[in-house]
Amino acid sequence: MKIRHPALIRAAGMLGAFGVRRLVGTTRFHFRYADPSVDPELARQTGRRYIYAFFHEMMLFPAYYWAWPEMQILISDHRDGELITQVVERLGFGVVRGSTTRGGARALREMRRRVDRGHLCVTPDGPRGPRRHVHQGLAYLASVTGLPIVGAGMAFQNPRRAHSWDRFAVPRLWRPAACVVPRPVFVPPDADRATIEACRDEVERRMNDATEEAEAWVARL
C-alpha cells in the first residue's frame, strides 16, 4: 500500500531517518581514494566542489555518512520521491526534486543555482534504471556547472536486497562497508553530444569498476 497522505509521509520520513541512523550507524566504514583531495571531508575544509555520483542501490551509505546541508542531492519526482525527500532532509541533506528522466530541465536549473552552496549529489541510474547505468544527464550537468564528477563505488558486506529494479541494498547490523573512489572525470564546458557520451561512458566504466572492487574488498573484511 502506497502512503499518500502528507501527514503520513512526514511521519514515515521521521521514522525512516531514525531507522537509517540506528541501522547504518552500526556499520564500519572503509574508504580508498585514488585522489585523496576528492574526499568529501577534505573538500568540505578546502572549499573544492564536486558532483558526487553513487548508484541508486547504495543510497543508504551516503545518506548516513555524508548527510550535510551542503550536499545537495537530486531526488526524483516519481511517486516515491516525496517519502525519500522527507527521509534525506531529516538526515541533513539539501534536496532538489527532479531527475534525468522526469523534471530534468527544472532540476538542472535548480542544481545550477545551488552550485555555490556546496556539492551536488546524483544517483545516475535512477529513478528507474537500468541498474548501474549512467544517464547522460550527469555528464551534461558537469558540463554546464564546471564541476568534476566523482563517481564512487560502494558496497555493504552481504546486505539484504530488495526485489526492485536496483536490488536496493540494506546493510546488516555491525557489518563493514567499503567505498572505492576513482579519479574525477572532467567534462569540458559546452561539450557536444559525442563528448557528453564519451564522458558518460567513462564515468559508468569507472563506477562499475569501483563497485566491483568495493564488493571484493568488503567480502574480505
N, C-alpha and C positions, 0 to 999 in steps of 0.2 A: 504494500500500500504506500503510495506516494504522500509525503507531507506537503500540504499546500497552504494551510492557514499561516499567515505571517507570525502570529504569536507562537505557534508550534515550531515553526522554522527557527525562530530566535532561541527558543528553549533547547531545541535539538543542537543548535550551534554551540550553546554554552556547554551542554553535556559532551559534545564532540571534542571541543577544545580541552575540557578536563580529562577526557579519556586519552587523548593524544599525549598530554603531558605525563599522565601516570604510566601509560604503556611504553611509549618511546623513551621516556625518561630513564628506564632501566637499561637501555641499550649502551653498549660500549662502542664508541665510535673510533674509527681508524681512517687516516687520510694519507693520500700520496699525491703530490703536486709535481707535474713536470716543470712548472714555473711557479715558485712559491709566492711571487708577487700577486697572483690572482686569488690567493686565499682570501675569502670574504672578510675574515678577521683583520688581516693586514690591510686590505683595500679600504676597510672602514676607517683605519687610522690615517692612511696616506691620502685619502680623498679620490683615489682612482675609481672609475666606474666601469661596470661591465654589464653585459646581458648574460645572466646565468641560465643555462638550459639543463633540464633534467626530465627524464621520461615520466609520463603520467603515472605509471605503476608505482613509482618511488616517492610520491608526493609527501608521505609521512616523514621521510628523512629530513628534507629541508624545512618542512612545516614546523618541526620541533627545533632543529639545530640552528637555523638562521632566521628565526622569527623576530625580525627587527622592523621598525617602521620605515626605514629607508630601503627595504626590499620591496619593490613594487611588483606584485605578481599578477599575471594575466589569468583571469578565471572566465571560463566560457559562459555564454548566455544560454546554454542548454538548460533543460528543466531542473537538473540537479545543482546548477551553478550557484543558486542563492544559498542553499544549505552549505555548500563548500565555502562560499564567501563568508557566511556567518562564523564558521569554524576558524578560518585563517585570520580574519580580522581580530578575533578574540585571542588568537595566539600572538598577534603583534604585527602582522604584515599590512602593508598598504595594498589595496586591491583595485585593479582595473577590470571592468567587465567587457567581454568580447573574446574572439579567438581568430585563428587564421581562416576559419570557415564560416563563422557567424558573427556579425557585428564587427568585422575585421577593420573596415575603414575608420569607424568611430573609435575602436580600441587603439588603432595606430596613432590617431591624433592625440588621444589622451596619454599614451605612452611617451610620445614625443614631448608633451608638456611636462611630464614628470621626470625627464632626464636629469634635471638639476637637483632633484630630491634624493637621488641615490641610484642604486642598481635596479635593473629591470630583470624580472624572472619569468620564464616561459616554459610550458610543457609542450614541446614542438610536435608531439604526436597526438595531442589532444584536440578536441574533446572526444573524438570517435575513432581515432586510429587512421591508418593501420598501426599496430603496435610497433614501437621503436622505429617509426618512420618520421623523419624531419620534414615538415612542410616548408614551402618556400617563404612563407610569411616571416619566419625567423631571420633569414638572410636579408630580406627586404627591410625589416626593422633595423638591422645592424647598419645597412647602407644609409638609411635616412637619418639615423641618430649619431652615427660615427662611433658607436660603442663596439668593442670587440666581443665576440661570442665565446663564452667559456662553457663548453658542453661537458657536464660531469657524468661519469658512470657510477652508479650506486647499487649496493646490494645488502640485504639482510641475510643472516645465516638461517637457512631452512625456514623461510617465512610461510605463514598461511597465505593462500592465494584465493582471491575471489573468482567466481565464474563469470568474468566480464571480459570485454574485448582486450583490455590491457593486462589481465591477470593481476589485478591490484594486490600489492604486497603488504601484509600486516605482520609486523615483527613479533617474535615470541619473546616472552619476558627473559631478561638478563642475557640475551644472546648478543653477539657482536654484529657490527655493521661496518662496511668498508666503502670508501669513496675514492675513486681514481679520477684525477683531473688532468687531461692533456693540455697542451699549449693552446692559447686562444686562436680563433680564426678571425682574421680582419677582412671585412667586406668593403671594397672601395666605395666612396661616395658616388652617387648617380650610376651605379652599376647597371649594365644592360642585362637582358634576360639570361643570356648564356653565362655571364659571370655570376649572377644570382644562383643559377642552377649548379654551377661548379662549386660555389661556396656551400650551398645547401648539402650537396653530396659529400663534401669534405667534413662538414660538421657531423653528419649522420655516421660516416665511417668512423670518425674519432670517438663519438659517443658509444657506438656499439662495441668498438674495441675496448674502450674503457670499462664498459659494463661487464664484458666477458672477463676482463682482468679482475674487476672488483668481485665478481662471483667466485672466481677461482681462489682469490686471496681470502675472502671471508670463510670459505669452506675449510681452509687450513687453520684458522684461528681457534 
